[in-house]
């Protein structure tokens, strides 16, 4: 990334400001704005997240916000209530209290002498979610939002559940937030009250996973904050961004299809990252695109930002399977809208382990599968954070425990854009069951690269709000939606789908092993074909090179480590997936602070004993400056049997070597069609 140290405007920074919420709680903010805004007010842009502006996001913030400020914007980065240096308690995601606080911050911004009354919101992940959510509440002055790597549907398309199946990312994300919520404010910012604020957080915290497991179907809890409940609530322009390795690309398609406001969508090859920092590459000059977006909607400049196709996506070329990529070869393609007139939904019949050509008549007896728990150990993360190796590996071992259907070698190149769908007629031998469907690009040498996949809890076949038991032996017609993708399949390659009855540890398995029988003659694969003859409708080059402001000075004191290890003991048949995400120790020069972050995840099981599955996650967070030395350790363990989930969590907080708080939680939560 090119470092740009100056721009059209000189920038001043206010390292800390207090912003009052309506109940008197003070929220901690950091502001970058043009020096000229002292006399010439400018539009203001808010990023409102719980990830600690003072330290944990400081390097990223220092790249993004000074750059935008140098182009004529006041950028305001605020810690959510109960996080970072803000007062109060953070009790969950996207609460009504958070929305009210966001409205209060926007109202405060409008009242400042350096703001001209026009505002925008931007953010990635949590910040993308609440940008959309606050847009739906239509606060005065909010003129546009840029929402990255987020969702309009908190139940169907977020870290918690997928197709009604419980994601293991639900556990890992809850564990991450348990660790983050346990962290103290910085005494250099809040003063002597830091310890009182910290202890208030420690005494008031609890594992969010317990609440998420209390809401296994889609109910009012998940409808709250889901923009999909009424897209017409959003009345300002929306820039929606994600990547194919991210977990949130589906939302871009839905927002473009269902919003009725000026909107643009951008999906690159990236993981859960800003596109100018995007990996897998190529990264792009996204901050330049943001400037153009804000200039048009907050400064009324006619700069052609809306002249590009509504949706720009990276059409990925075929690649051998790998758990990490530096770059994904491909090209940008443009669509005038979504649904796109360039994409045709084509039905491919299924036969005896075959995917047929459109219109072909195939015959097949019923085919059955009962997958071992090992299917899924090479699945990677539901959402890649570019913490290699977290992408799916070669699918051949996974396919060995699955029911496989495969095309003949392709006679010509084939490109798909959108979400494939499997329409299947099937039966199972248990009242609760799931199906995982993986679509792979199979090279002539047999290596299989997963292109996309989908999950369905079969008790949710008629909707996520009211699950229904399955009747063993009864045939059901089900629709399994796979994630959207832009993927090219070369001539000579095959397209494969593989069906399994478990996909652990990406998704929590059903209560018991399930035998599933599929009737291929009454099933078909629907592919969103984008014919090669369709124009890409894009200028070249489409984007500039990545650039941003110089990051704050820092030094690596101890390098981090990323590791994924799959193991199996052939004596007692115990297996495990162990994930180490160690960010090392980083020294932040400007605030004289050492920051430690380390996560360890272990997912284990024994043979095909579905009652043996266990997820265990530990976090260590530490902050050291002179005689200030604090750390927290958190641990979350989730197990289950046929009837219940069992959650055990602990938290220990230390000043130096002295433990100052210890918390212990135990929950038994009944399984609800899961």
Phi, psi and omega per residue, in radians:
X1 nan 2.315 3.104
X2 -1.318 2.270 3.113
X3 -1.578 2.185 -3.113
X4 -1.998 1.943 -3.013
X5 -1.597 -0.121 3.122
X6 -2.589 2.847 3.140
X7 -2.616 -2.880 -3.134
X8 -1.050 -0.425 -3.092
X9 -2.190 2.390 2.935
X10 -1.186 2.543 -2.999
X11 -2.043 2.426 2.975
X12 -2.039 2.629 -3.113
X13 -2.145 2.372 2.956
X14 -1.903 1.827 -2.969
X15 -1.127 -0.521 3.122
X16 -2.624 2.273 2.990
X17 -2.364 2.613 3.014
X18 -1.679 2.307 3.122
X19 -2.079 2.109 -3.045
X20 -1.422 2.337 2.951
X21 -1.545 2.910 -3.025
X22 -1.114 -0.405 3.131
X23 -1.638 0.147 3.108
X24 1.653 -0.212 3.082
X25 -1.123 2.423 -3.138
X26 -1.760 2.227 3.122
X27 -1.781 2.432 -3.058
X28 -1.581 2.243 -3.127
X29 -2.229 2.773 3.045
X30 -2.292 2.381 -2.993
X31 -2.255 2.349 2.935
X32 -2.097 2.306 -3.130
X33 -2.707 2.782 3.105
X34 -1.097 2.477 3.049
X35 -0.996 -0.642 -3.098
X36 -1.166 -0.272 -3.131
X37 -1.200 -0.180 3.020
X38 -1.038 -0.577 -3.113
X39 -2.109 -0.327 -3.123
X40 -2.184 1.596 -3.055
X41 -0.999 2.641 -3.068
X42 -2.294 2.877 2.998
X43 -1.131 2.716 -3.103
X44 -2.154 2.508 -3.084
X45 -2.162 2.262 -3.084
X46 -1.869 2.364 2.879
X47 -2.136 2.156 -2.882
X48 -2.279 1.660 -2.987
X49 -2.468 2.905 -3.056
X50 -1.745 0.368 -2.941
X51 -1.812 0.408 2.921
X52 1.248 1.564 3.138
X53 -1.092 -0.507 -3.053
X54 -1.200 -0.559 -3.027
X55 -2.441 -1.037 -2.926
X56 -1.189 -0.557 3.064
X57 -1.923 0.168 -3.018
X58 -1.077 -0.697 -3.119
X59 -1.156 -0.808 3.116
X60 -1.117 -0.759 3.122
X61 -1.037 -0.646 -3.093
X62 -1.232 -0.348 3.062
X63 -1.450 -0.730 -2.994
X64 -1.442 -0.979 -2.914
X65 -1.275 -0.718 3.055
X66 -1.093 -0.550 3.108
X67 -1.107 -0.840 3.125
X68 -1.150 -0.663 3.115
X69 -1.084 -0.650 3.130
X70 -1.179 -0.229 3.086
X71 -1.849 0.327 2.935
X72 1.747 0.523 -3.125
X73 -2.296 2.559 2.969
X74 -1.597 2.021 -3.103
X75 -1.793 2.209 -3.049
X76 -2.110 2.024 3.138
X77 -1.907 2.044 -2.997
X78 -2.134 2.345 3.006
X79 -1.339 2.339 3.038
X80 -1.029 2.700 3.019
X81 -0.828 2.294 3.081
X82 1.366 0.143 3.097
X83 -2.226 2.755 3.126
X84 0.969 -2.169 -3.110
X85 -1.803 0.127 3.139
X86 -1.397 2.622 3.094
X87 -1.355 2.969 3.060
X88 1.585 -2.956 -3.109
X89 -2.112 2.464 3.041
X90 -1.791 1.918 -2.975
X91 -1.855 -0.007 -3.139
X92 2.906 -3.116 -3.135
X93 -1.497 2.404 2.861
X94 0.921 0.767 3.126
X95 -1.362 2.799 3.080
X96 -0.981 -0.656 3.117
X97 -1.048 -0.698 3.087
X98 -1.094 -0.744 -3.136
X99 -1.130 -0.726 3.107
X100 -1.119 -0.710 3.093
X101 -1.073 -0.742 3.116
X102 -1.065 -0.729 3.080
X103 -1.095 -0.673 3.131
X104 -1.150 -0.700 3.119
X105 -1.136 -0.778 3.113
X106 -1.073 -0.728 3.115
X107 -1.121 -0.694 3.094
X108 -1.090 -0.740 3.138
X109 -1.052 -0.783 -3.117
X110 -1.062 -0.539 -3.085
X111 -1.447 -0.146 -3.099
X112 -1.339 2.556 -3.092
X113 -1.130 -0.387 3.141
X114 -1.505 -0.038 -3.132
X115 -1.889 2.389 -3.122
X116 -1.556 0.168 3.098
X117 1.669 -0.057 3.134
X118 -1.910 2.327 -3.068
X119 -2.337 2.781 3.005
X120 -2.403 2.899 3.031
X121 -2.243 2.490 3.083
X122 -2.450 2.764 3.069
X123 2.940 2.791 3.101
X124 -2.029 2.439 -3.139
X125 1.135 -2.066 -3.129
X126 -0.942 -0.735 -3.139
X127 -1.185 -0.479 3.022
X128 -1.277 -0.716 3.080
X129 -0.990 -0.951 -3.017
X130 -1.323 -0.305 2.977
X131 -1.125 -0.814 3.088
X132 -1.137 -0.751 -3.078
X133 -1.132 -0.712 3.108
X134 -1.269 -0.576 3.052
X135 -1.025 -0.645 3.132
X136 -1.201 -0.286 3.095
X137 -1.645 -0.087 3.010
X138 0.906 0.995 3.085
X139 -1.176 2.565 -3.135
X140 -1.007 2.365 3.054
X141 1.581 -0.259 -3.105
X142 -1.303 1.963 -2.995
X143 -1.735 -0.364 -3.123
X144 -3.018 2.814 3.068
X145 -2.367 2.684 2.979
X146 -2.150 1.915 -3.011
X147 -2.003 2.036 -3.067
X148 -1.987 2.433 2.973
X149 0.879 0.989 -3.091
X150 -2.527 -3.114 -3.062
X151 -2.393 2.689 3.018
X152 -1.611 -0.089 -3.069
X153 -2.350 1.827 -3.028
X154 -1.210 -0.398 3.138
X155 -1.604 -0.980 -2.947
X156 -1.349 -0.320 -2.988
X157 -2.577 0.933 3.074
X158 -2.447 -3.033 -3.009
X159 -1.188 -0.185 -2.970
X160 -1.552 -0.974 -3.066
X161 -2.344 2.623 3.079
X162 -2.399 2.057 -3.091
X163 1.050 0.453 -3.095
X164 1.439 0.004 3.079
X165 -1.605 2.538 3.124
X166 -1.388 2.114 3.126
X167 -1.465 2.495 3.035
X168 -1.194 -0.380 3.027
X169 -1.093 -0.413 3.032
X170 -1.031 -0.759 3.103
X171 -1.205 -0.843 -3.063
X172 -1.179 -0.625 3.128
X173 -1.228 -0.724 3.081
X174 -1.056 -0.671 3.133
X175 -1.189 -0.673 3.072
X176 -1.050 -0.799 -3.104
X177 -1.254 -0.523 3.028
X178 -1.048 -0.715 3.114
X179 -1.198 -0.783 -3.084
X180 -1.158 -0.713 -3.108
X181 -1.154 -0.427 -3.108
X182 -1.364 -0.112 -3.031
X183 -1.411 2.591 -3.089
X184 -1.510 2.816 2.922
X185 -1.257 2.899 -3.103
X186 -1.557 2.163 3.132
X187 -1.017 -0.515 3.123
X188 -1.138 -0.382 -3.130
X189 -1.698 -0.898 -2.999
X190 -1.656 -0.198 3.090
X191 1.459 -2.811 -3.032
X192 -1.066 -0.308 -3.120
X193 -1.346 0.043 -3.059
X194 -0.991 -0.722 -3.075
X195 -1.172 -0.726 3.102
X196 -1.090 -0.743 3.102
X197 -1.098 -0.728 -3.117
X198 -1.124 -0.846 -3.122
X199 -1.109 -0.589 3.061
X200 -1.076 -0.716 3.095
X201 -1.124 -0.822 -3.088
X202 -1.099 -0.672 -3.136
X203 -1.314 -0.435 -3.064
X204 -1.718 -0.115 -3.050
X205 -1.409 2.796 3.039
X206 -2.768 2.787 -3.136
X207 -1.206 2.081 3.130
X208 -1.151 -0.398 -3.117
X209 -1.015 -0.600 -3.137
X210 -1.053 -0.747 3.130
X211 -1.203 -0.711 3.138
X212 -1.100 -0.629 3.103
X213 -1.321 -0.340 3.045
X214 -1.261 -0.193 -3.093
X215 -2.208 1.267 -3.085
X216 -1.378 -0.653 2.941
X217 -1.433 3.038 3.098
X218 -1.469 1.934 -3.085
X219 -2.271 -2.904 -3.077
X220 -1.056 -0.514 3.120
X221 -1.024 -0.770 -3.109
X222 -1.439 -0.488 3.109
X223 -1.157 -0.563 3.074
X224 -1.083 2.196 3.128
X225 1.436 0.039 3.084
X226 -1.656 1.889 -3.079
X227 -1.076 -0.429 -3.131
X228 -1.106 -0.269 3.115
X229 -1.080 -0.571 3.083
X230 -2.802 1.617 -3.099
X231 -1.069 -0.438 -3.111
X232 -1.198 -0.211 3.061
X233 -1.115 -0.478 -3.134
X234 -1.495 2.104 -3.088
X235 -2.106 0.020 3.126
X236 -1.896 2.794 3.134
X237 -1.072 2.564 -3.064
X238 -2.277 2.240 2.934
X239 -1.832 2.003 -3.080
X240 -1.928 2.248 -2.984
X241 -2.373 2.469 3.032
X242 -2.777 -2.990 3.103
X243 -2.453 2.752 -3.092
X244 -1.174 -0.442 3.079
X245 -1.548 -0.060 3.093
X246 -1.444 2.883 3.100
X247 -1.571 0.035 -2.914
X248 -2.144 0.316 -3.074
X249 -1.190 -0.488 -3.128
X250 -1.044 -0.578 -3.086
X251 -1.109 -0.553 3.140
X252 -1.058 -0.789 3.122
X253 -1.046 -0.815 -3.085
X254 -1.155 -0.718 -3.127
X255 -1.112 -0.698 3.120
X256 -1.181 -0.639 -3.097
X257 -1.281 -0.618 -2.884
X258 -1.973 -0.329 3.031
X259 -1.253 2.666 3.097
X260 -2.131 0.882 3.111
X261 -2.379 2.881 3.003
X262 -0.992 2.305 -3.025
X263 -2.705 2.672 3.035
X264 -2.435 2.604 3.101
X265 -2.192 2.523 -3.128
X266 -2.457 2.125 3.086
X267 -2.270 1.994 3.105
X268 -1.803 -2.901 3.133
X269 -1.465 0.116 -2.848
X270 -1.364 2.872 2.943
X271 -1.511 -2.700 -3.043
X272 -1.403 1.159 -3.026
X273 -2.439 2.701 2.922
X274 -1.064 2.470 -3.033
X275 -1.112 -0.444 3.085
X276 -1.339 -0.193 3.038
X277 -1.978 0.277 -2.893
X278 -1.187 2.316 3.010
X279 -2.445 2.341 -0.041
X280 -1.069 2.593 3.126
X281 -1.352 3.076 0.184
X282 -1.451 2.376 2.938
X283 -1.256 2.789 -3.086
X284 -2.282 2.950 3.078
X285 -1.354 1.222 -3.024
X286 -1.270 -0.603 3.134
X287 -1.115 -0.588 3.043
X288 -1.099 -0.690 3.101
X289 -1.144 -0.674 3.087
X290 -1.086 -0.744 3.115
X291 -1.031 -0.778 3.126
X292 -1.098 -0.714 3.121
X293 -1.060 -0.893 -3.127
X294 -1.165 -0.682 3.139
X295 -1.023 -0.683 -3.113
X296 -1.264 -0.820 -2.994
X297 -1.578 -0.374 3.139
X298 -1.934 -0.208 3.110
X299 -2.173 -0.002 3.076
X300 1.117 0.511 3.110
X301 -1.443 2.335 3.063
X302 -1.544 1.508 -3.021
X303 -1.976 0.142 3.080
X304 1.366 0.196 -3.088
X305 -1.123 -0.446 3.139
X306 -1.657 0.075 3.136
X307 -1.417 -0.355 3.118
X308 -1.189 2.826 3.056
X309 -0.954 2.603 -3.126
X310 -1.003 -0.679 -3.126
X311 -2.129 2.180 3.002
X312 -2.014 2.169 -3.111
X313 -2.288 2.704 3.105
X314 -1.631 1.934 3.093
X315 -1.367 1.922 -3.012
X316 -1.432 2.369 3.030
X317 -1.409 2.830 3.096
X318 -1.117 2.400 3.098
X319 -2.417 2.586 3.021
X320 -1.066 2.685 -3.126
X321 -1.119 2.454 3.111
X322 -2.738 2.593 3.104
X323 -1.438 -0.073 3.080
X324 -2.773 2.492 3.062
X325 -2.256 2.391 2.974
X326 -1.339 -0.704 -3.132
X327 -2.418 2.598 2.960
X328 -2.023 1.897 3.101
X329 -1.013 2.604 3.134
X330 2.918 -2.813 3.116
X331 -2.630 2.764 3.064
X332 -1.432 2.365 3.025
X333 -2.182 2.620 -3.091
X334 -2.095 2.496 3.102
X335 -2.161 2.354 -3.089
X336 -1.186 -0.295 3.119
X337 -3.034 3.132 3.022
X338 -2.432 2.090 0.288
X339 -1.277 2.551 -3.035
X340 -1.617 2.397 3.051
X341 -1.195 -0.207 -3.141
X342 -1.436 -0.212 -3.012
X343 -1.904 2.266 3.112
X344 -1.956 2.340 3.071
X345 -1.509 2.019 -3.023
X346 -2.035 2.263 -3.121
X347 -1.595 2.249 3.096
X348 -2.031 2.106 -3.116
X349 -1.221 2.731 3.040
X350 -1.865 2.514 3.053
X351 -2.243 -2.691 -3.112
X352 -1.299 1.604 -3.099
X353 1.118 0.419 -3.110
X354 -2.191 2.589 2.888
X355 -1.845 2.060 -3.057
X356 -1.545 3.052 3.050
X357 -1.402 2.706 3.111
X358 -0.953 2.292 3.127
X359 1.488 -0.192 -3.141
X360 -1.258 2.501 3.115
X361 -1.799 2.062 -3.114
X362 -2.043 2.637 3.062
X363 -2.066 2.682 3.133
X364 -2.918 2.475 2.957
X365 -1.285 2.909 3.019
X366 -1.044 2.530 -3.112
X367 -2.158 2.384 -3.038
X368 -2.111 2.721 3.086
X369 -2.655 2.483 2.957
X370 -2.323 1.745 -2.938
X371 -1.312 2.470 2.993
X372 -1.270 2.784 -3.138
X373 -1.125 -0.297 -3.127
X374 -1.236 -0.318 3.097
X375 -1.186 2.030 -3.098
X376 2.141 -0.181 -3.085
X377 -1.215 -0.287 3.087
X378 -1.914 0.397 -3.047
X379 -1.359 -0.361 -3.022
X380 1.304 -2.914 -3.129
X381 -1.488 2.608 2.965
X382 -0.995 -0.705 3.118
X383 -2.242 2.027 3.134
X384 -1.329 2.260 3.074
X385 -1.818 0.342 -3.029
X386 0.913 0.777 3.000
X387 -1.901 1.322 -3.002
X388 -0.928 2.502 0.024
X389 -1.790 1.753 -3.060
X390 -2.030 0.275 3.031
X391 -1.754 2.796 -3.091
X392 -1.167 2.501 3.141
X393 -1.678 -3.096 3.136
X394 -0.819 2.211 -2.986
X395 -1.479 0.016 -3.028
X396 -1.109 -0.714 3.105
X397 -1.160 -0.692 3.100
X398 -1.093 -0.682 -3.100
X399 -1.161 -0.409 3.131
X400 -1.125 -0.426 3.092
X401 -1.828 0.392 -3.023
X402 -2.278 2.923 3.030
X403 -1.653 2.058 -2.930
X404 -1.936 2.397 2.999
X405 -2.230 2.390 -2.999
X406 -2.477 2.508 3.093
X407 -1.386 2.895 2.896
X408 -1.187 2.823 3.050
X409 -0.949 2.340 -3.093
X410 -1.175 2.357 3.125
X411 -1.410 -0.341 3.106
X412 -2.617 2.862 -3.134
X413 -1.030 2.480 3.114
X414 -2.275 2.348 3.093
X415 -2.141 2.373 3.065
X416 -2.090 2.583 3.098
X417 -2.507 1.967 -3.110
X418 2.196 -2.905 -3.068
X419 -1.754 2.004 3.002
X420 -1.096 2.773 3.121
X421 -2.357 2.335 2.972
X422 -1.760 2.125 3.001
X423 -1.760 1.979 -3.013
X424 -2.254 2.472 2.931
X425 -1.804 2.173 -3.019
X426 -2.613 2.937 3.027
X427 -2.488 2.706 -3.131
X428 -2.341 2.951 -3.095
X429 -1.929 0.283 3.124
X430 -2.399 2.698 -3.129
X431 -1.293 -0.341 3.101
X432 -2.206 2.206 -3.085
X433 -2.695 2.816 3.064
X434 -2.353 2.854 2.999
X435 -2.378 2.368 3.006
X436 -1.921 2.326 -3.124
X437 -2.136 2.089 3.138
X438 -1.977 2.373 3.082
X439 -1.969 2.167 -3.033
X440 -2.177 2.703 3.015
X441 -1.712 1.974 -3.045
X442 -1.823 2.069 -3.122
X443 -1.376 2.839 3.126
X444 -0.995 -0.465 3.122
X445 -1.465 0.022 3.064
X446 1.715 -0.262 -3.141
X447 -1.137 2.429 -3.024
X448 -2.118 2.066 3.122
X449 -1.803 2.079 3.120
X450 -1.148 2.173 3.125
X451 -1.646 -0.652 3.123
X452 -2.871 3.000 -3.141
X453 -2.795 2.933 3.068
X454 -2.608 2.717 3.101
X455 -2.186 2.608 3.001
X456 -2.544 2.117 2.890
X457 -1.284 1.984 -2.990
X458 -1.165 -0.305 3.017
X459 -1.287 -0.180 3.096
X460 -1.773 0.316 -3.043
X461 -1.056 -0.462 -3.139
X462 -1.854 0.240 3.122
X463 2.338 2.759 -3.056
X464 -1.566 -0.182 -3.050
X465 -1.428 -0.622 -3.065
X466 -2.338 1.461 3.135
X467 -1.053 2.655 -3.123
X468 -2.300 2.307 3.061
X469 -0.963 2.635 3.011
X470 -1.577 2.574 3.057
X471 -1.706 1.934 -3.113
X472 -0.894 2.325 3.116
X473 1.525 -0.195 3.138
X474 -1.516 2.443 3.108
X475 -1.401 2.419 3.076
X476 -2.254 2.512 3.025
X477 -1.744 2.069 -3.076
X478 -2.190 2.745 3.116
X479 -2.100 2.065 3.136
X480 -1.914 1.975 -3.141
X481 -1.502 2.197 3.056
X482 -1.656 2.738 3.131
X483 -1.073 2.570 3.059
X484 -1.153 2.623 -3.131
X485 -2.782 2.735 2.941
X486 -2.064 1.894 -2.982
X487 -2.464 2.361 3.059
X488 -1.764 2.392 3.073
X489 -2.022 2.014 -3.080
X490 -1.231 2.785 2.997
X491 -1.016 2.457 -3.115
X492 1.607 -0.314 3.062
X493 -1.488 2.887 3.071
X494 -2.033 2.680 2.988
X495 -1.801 2.251 -3.085
X496 -2.192 2.436 2.886
X497 -2.055 2.502 -3.132
X498 -2.279 2.238 -3.104
X499 -1.901 2.297 3.095
X500 -2.339 2.748 -3.101
X501 -1.698 0.057 2.965
X502 -2.649 2.828 3.127
X503 -2.666 0.925 -3.084
X504 -1.503 2.418 0.158
X505 -1.729 0.199 3.084
X506 -1.060 -0.708 3.092
X507 -2.203 2.509 3.106
X508 -1.162 2.320 -3.081
X509 -1.269 2.871 3.077
X510 -1.167 2.995 -3.059
X511 -1.070 -0.562 -3.077
X512 -2.405 2.779 3.016
X513 -1.012 2.519 -3.078
X514 -2.196 2.354 2.978
X515 -1.789 2.156 -3.088
X516 -2.005 2.345 3.080
X517 -2.021 2.190 -3.127
X518 -1.854 2.464 3.086
X519 -1.856 1.609 -3.024
X520 -1.045 -0.592 -3.077
X521 -1.130 -0.317 3.118
X522 -2.021 0.572 -3.124
X523 -2.407 2.697 3.093
X524 -2.702 2.726 3.082
X525 -1.822 2.191 3.137
X526 -1.793 2.089 -3.119
X527 -1.957 2.395 3.084
X528 -1.517 1.582 -3.025
X529 -1.446 2.255 2.997
X530 -1.893 1.790 -3.055
X531 -0.995 2.491 -3.097
X532 -1.058 -0.482 -3.072
X533 -1.294 -0.209 -3.107
X534 -1.200 2.424 3.125
X535 -1.246 2.631 3.106
X536 -1.493 -0.316 2.983
X537 0.999 0.638 -3.091
X538 -2.264 2.454 3.021
X539 -1.250 2.802 3.099
X540 -2.217 2.237 -0.085
X541 -1.360 2.655 -3.103
X542 -1.394 -0.692 -3.081
X543 -2.232 2.664 3.025
X544 -1.347 3.113 3.091
X545 -1.282 2.629 3.133
X546 -1.068 2.367 3.049
X547 -2.613 2.779 3.128
X548 -2.942 3.041 3.095
X549 -1.228 2.724 3.110
X550 -1.083 2.345 3.121
X551 -1.220 2.749 3.070
X552 -1.011 2.595 3.132
X553 -1.166 2.369 3.131
X554 -2.630 2.859 -3.134
X555 -2.464 2.353 3.086
X556 -1.399 1.993 3.107
X557 -1.459 -0.740 3.049
X558 -2.361 2.146 -3.124
X559 -1.107 2.655 3.089
X560 -1.472 -3.085 -3.108
X561 -2.613 2.404 3.055
X562 -2.157 2.224 -3.087
X563 -2.610 2.377 2.978
X564 -2.163 2.172 -3.106
X565 -2.265 2.177 3.046
X566 -1.809 2.242 -3.110
X567 -2.334 2.707 3.103
X568 -2.585 2.238 3.109
X569 -1.702 2.032 -3.066
X570 -1.496 0.125 3.010
X571 -1.552 -0.995 -3.127
X572 -1.853 0.068 3.079
X573 1.151 0.390 3.036
X574 -1.332 2.354 3.120
X575 -2.227 2.743 -3.140
X576 -2.714 2.602 2.895
X577 -2.003 2.086 -3.132
X578 -1.993 2.262 -3.085
X579 -2.138 2.161 3.049
X580 -1.939 2.145 3.038
X581 -2.161 1.538 -3.070
X582 -1.862 1.997 -3.133
X583 -1.564 0.121 3.046
X584 1.252 -2.754 3.083
X585 -2.113 2.168 -3.098
X586 -2.025 2.277 3.066
X587 -1.693 2.163 3.141
X588 -1.777 1.884 -2.965
X589 -1.117 -0.702 -3.017
X590 -1.182 -0.458 3.139
X591 -2.061 0.171 3.064
X592 0.894 0.965 -3.033
X593 -2.337 2.359 2.973
X594 -1.745 2.278 -3.110
X595 -2.079 2.262 3.124
X596 -2.039 2.319 3.048
X597 -2.483 2.234 3.109
X598 -2.591 2.289 3.083
X599 -2.147 2.468 3.071
X600 -2.289 2.182 3.141
X601 -2.096 2.409 3.099
X602 -2.394 2.147 3.095
X603 -2.032 2.107 -3.018
X604 -2.306 2.805 3.119
X605 -2.849 2.878 -3.139
X606 -2.174 2.046 3.117
X607 0.908 -2.255 3.082
X608 -1.960 0.549 3.085
X609 -1.452 1.756 -3.075
X610 -1.168 -0.328 3.074
X611 -1.422 -0.052 -3.098
X612 -1.658 -0.136 -3.045
X613 -1.151 2.469 -3.087
X614 -2.628 2.367 2.998
X615 -2.021 2.290 -3.100
X616 -2.376 2.240 -3.072
X617 -2.336 2.307 3.114
X618 -2.154 2.464 3.103
X619 -2.250 2.514 2.947
X620 -2.195 2.205 3.076
X621 -2.148 2.297 -3.115
X622 -2.465 2.557 3.136
X623 -2.399 2.191 -3.060
X624 -2.360 2.256 3.042
X625 -2.651 2.062 3.136
X626 0.865 -2.067 -3.109
X627 -1.624 0.140 3.078
X628 -1.703 1.946 -3.075
X629 -2.432 1.798 -3.106
X630 -2.232 2.609 3.058
X631 -2.699 2.730 3.031
X632 -2.282 2.562 3.010
X633 -2.163 2.301 3.128
X634 -2.219 2.638 -3.137
X635 -2.525 2.322 3.116
X636 -2.256 2.283 3.137
X637 -2.239 2.250 3.100
X638 -2.151 2.232 3.034
X639 -2.305 3.114 -3.132
X640 -2.791 2.820 2.885
X641 -2.265 -2.844 -3.078
X642 -1.083 -0.535 -2.989
X643 -1.859 -0.500 -2.927
X644 -2.412 2.766 2.833
X645 -1.733 2.537 3.105
X646 -2.166 2.073 -3.073
X647 -2.006 2.229 3.066
X648 -2.260 2.235 -3.140
X649 -2.394 2.564 3.096
X650 -2.366 2.724 3.042
X651 -2.518 2.298 3.042
X652 -2.235 2.291 -3.110
X653 -2.061 2.431 -3.040
X654 -2.280 2.478 2.806
X655 -1.919 2.001 -2.981
X656 1.057 -2.233 3.112
X657 -1.715 0.094 -3.088
X658 -1.689 2.147 3.101
X659 -1.374 2.191 -3.064
X660 -1.862 -0.327 3.081
X661 -2.625 2.535 3.033
X662 -2.477 2.232 -3.127
X663 -2.178 2.607 -3.095
X664 -2.518 2.220 -3.116
X665 -2.212 2.477 3.063
X666 -2.349 2.301 3.123
X667 -2.388 2.475 2.912
X668 -2.047 2.112 -3.014
X669 -2.181 2.055 -3.125
X670 -1.052 2.467 3.035
X671 -1.308 2.395 -3.135
X672 -2.123 1.546 -3.135
X673 0.982 0.728 -3.052
X674 -2.469 nan nan
